[in-house]
């Protein structure tokens, strides 16, 4: 099963990391929300902006002119140092923020792999740039599935707007989409929060063995029709 940058954590699944896609302004490729003083605040990894909207994600470079790594680590420390699993994870993030990263996709994949391993997910990350697969739009997705031996592809909920359903049927590839219940997902918090927040919040506050099932319990996979 192949999925499009949405972390469905079922067995035998892949995350398609779209490093060949072009960078989009205001996307979450280089930023995410953390709870800071119980309010969602954006932490951003600065990028070099010269022609960045014409570059593919794999080519987006991090701007290290400011000490953004120190700021991120301080934010994590100040807001999660009293969380039950802070000591378990903080050494990893200290190492992450000690290293000087050159490209945004590198640090993203490093953190994702750490999380997937910690919660014991079989989901694997693949880079499109490392696969010799051609095609455009839905044909590209079909070719990726065939390359990886997958019989289904999971879109985000807006996949119906651009997926070629007839091509999927013709090629015997089942097109699905993930519906995620954000409203109830954050009920583990002591306050109401309507929006998206980094999975790091769960990592520091919940037992690793419970995180995977907690995430799965708030999402469902439906047929894209």
Secondary structure, DSSP 8 states (H G I E B T S, - for coil): -EESSS----TT-EEEE-TTSB--TT-SSSEEEEEETTEEEEEE--B--TTGGGSBGGG-BB--SS-HHHHHHHHHHHHHTTSTTHHHHHHHHHHHHHS--SBHHHHHHHHHHHHHHHTT---EEEEGGGS-----HHHHHHHHHHHHT-SEEEE-TTGGGT--HHHHHHTT-EEEEEEE-HHHHGGGSSS---S---THHHHHHS-HHHHHHHHHTTEEEEE--
